[in-house]
Amino acid sequence: MCGIAGIIGPDACSEGSRAALAAMTLALGPRGPDEQAFWHAPEKNAALGFRRLAILDISGGHQPATNEEESVHLVFNGEIYNFPELQQRLQAQGHHLTGTGDTACLAHLYEEDAANMFARLRGMFAIAVWDGSKERLVLGRDRFGQKPLVYRKTAAGELHFASELKALRAGDKDWCPEIDPIALDQYLALGYVPAPRTIYEGVQKLAPGHFAIYKSGEMSVAPYWSIDWSEDEGAADMRLEESVTQFRALLEESVKEQNVADVPVGVFLSGGIDSSMISALSAKYSNGPLKSFSVAFEDPLFDESPMAELFAKSLGANHTTIRVDFNAWETLQQISSAYDEPLADNSALPTWLLARETAKHVKVVLSGDGGDELALGYDRHRAIALSDTIRRNLPKGLIRFLSGPLASRIPVSSRAKTKGRRIRSFLESLRLTELQLTSKWLISFDETARLELYRTDALDRLVGASECSSSCPDPMELIHKGMASAKNRPLVRQAQSFDISESGYLAGDLMFKVDIATMSHSLECRSPFLDHRLFEIAARFPEKYLIDGISGKGKRIFAMACKDIVPESVFRRPKMGFSAPVDRWLKGPLADPLEQTLLGQGSRILDWFEATTIRRFIDEHRTGQADHAYRLWSLLVLELWMRKNMP
């Protein structure tokens, strides 16, 4: 696990560019505290920088890596889990590998099969290859966006790329970045900035599952992987027992591969289904007692630590519970400095603290991330599946009554994910179109709320940017595009398709959150559920193998595949999620800081948004007239990010 950076252009090896590259790699220091290295092309048009967190092949594994002829030079961030298989094939083809880990394979693999290199990798990665013979840069990013990669063209005509935006800023002191109005609008809607945009104008993310070729000043980008969502008659006829066996075997192989390291390995254990499965399987392959870690909240509505501790004890694990009696305001300040882009996911706070404490014990940790996306485990998956079934089977008049008069009579609490809140939200969803139904659970600021929020001049900037954009600017269009890949499948599958699309929640929110939180503390996080083979076979399963058609409960395949290692009580337990009590914070300890920060002197978001609208959100939330917790949190995170990152 590392940080990578590079400069491509005629003056890439000049004194100024060398200083710029050194500044870029220095900015990535926490990603790689163990080693720093550079390579400058003899032809002077390429330079690569590298920071290392040594996990495999400690004495070897040095980067930038090269092939025998030194025609290929490469830096990469991540882990390749099928490297033993690649080693054997490359050695059989006559290659001399200079190390024993995954790094040793990659330059030779490019030499042998440049066109299919990334498709042959199983793991998480952001890779940059300088092909000296063709004088081109090749970039590649893993299928689910676990590892980041951003790039921009400088005013001098150079291409700069790096693991994080802060490195791009460090490498060009004359650059005064400006906010991309479209990216800002997408952030308000989704809570994150989806690929390929970044929050800055003129800066791009390489989208998950894509590769790019930069040659003669031109960049071309294309996908190398996508899920086939077409219905498979053979898969539909697959016996349940066969599906369960296949799934378990692949998951166990993934967990086994991801426990390979030359440093201590642990697991995040929340007590929920996903982390319990990963922990139970990891216990089989751990070198000594399993090391597990969880967080504990003061509020029992958010605290799963007793369940985590109980399950860890059953595994004989060496368990650490991290008490999160933290100062939310102080933690927010830390996060706004670390995160290159605003992220409205409030679980970033406990994730940050969990990563910070875990890093004191191990250098690698496994997580259950991706389990909900893989096996339809979110509450919204359940709601979408049930709502879709009901709308197709009940009379329209009854649906109008359920979604209108009846729903409006159900009182809700803003404390947490209460039953009343879920029932009312579900009933209201019955009257929506398929796109509206899917986006209801994804969009915080809908178009009406965003239009009300914007100042007139800011709205003009957004309209102008949208008219000039060659890519999809509207958040609803992004969701529709992501759903379209599975357009012939049931609606819950279409929602799943968006979740794991290049612009979806998995890459844009979850992976970004986890990567920054862990790498800021020099901790590598691996996610066994994100083995792409698991998603490929899950896409072929009949929906009934994943989600119950009557109860709407997801992860059926999980319960059947792991019933021998995870107690039934874990699968029956209501989903709590991994979040923070934001509503109470914004009415309690953060009430005054919220108002002062958003509306006080020095507020940066008032350059974009109407103060009267923000004031109304605050007042309605405090008095209980409306639940604006997520909207206000999004604005607070944005304001703090602007203060830290914008001149």
PyMOL commands that set and color helices and strands:
alter all, ss='L'
color gray80, all
select helices_A, chain A and resi 15-27+29-31+83-92+103-116+118-120+165-170+181-190+233-236+240-258+273-285+305-315+328-338+348-358+371-375+379-393+396-408+419-429+434-440+447-453+456-468+475-484+491-499+505-519+528-530+532-540+543-545+556-561+568-572+582-587+591-599+605-607+611-623+629-645
alter helices_A, ss='H'
color red, helices_A
select strands_A, chain A and resi 2-8+35-40+46-52+65-66+72-80+123-131+136-141+150-153+159-162+203-205+210-215+218-223+265-268+291-296+318-323+364-366+524-526
alter strands_A, ss='S'
color yellow, strands_A
deselect
rebuild
show_as cartoon
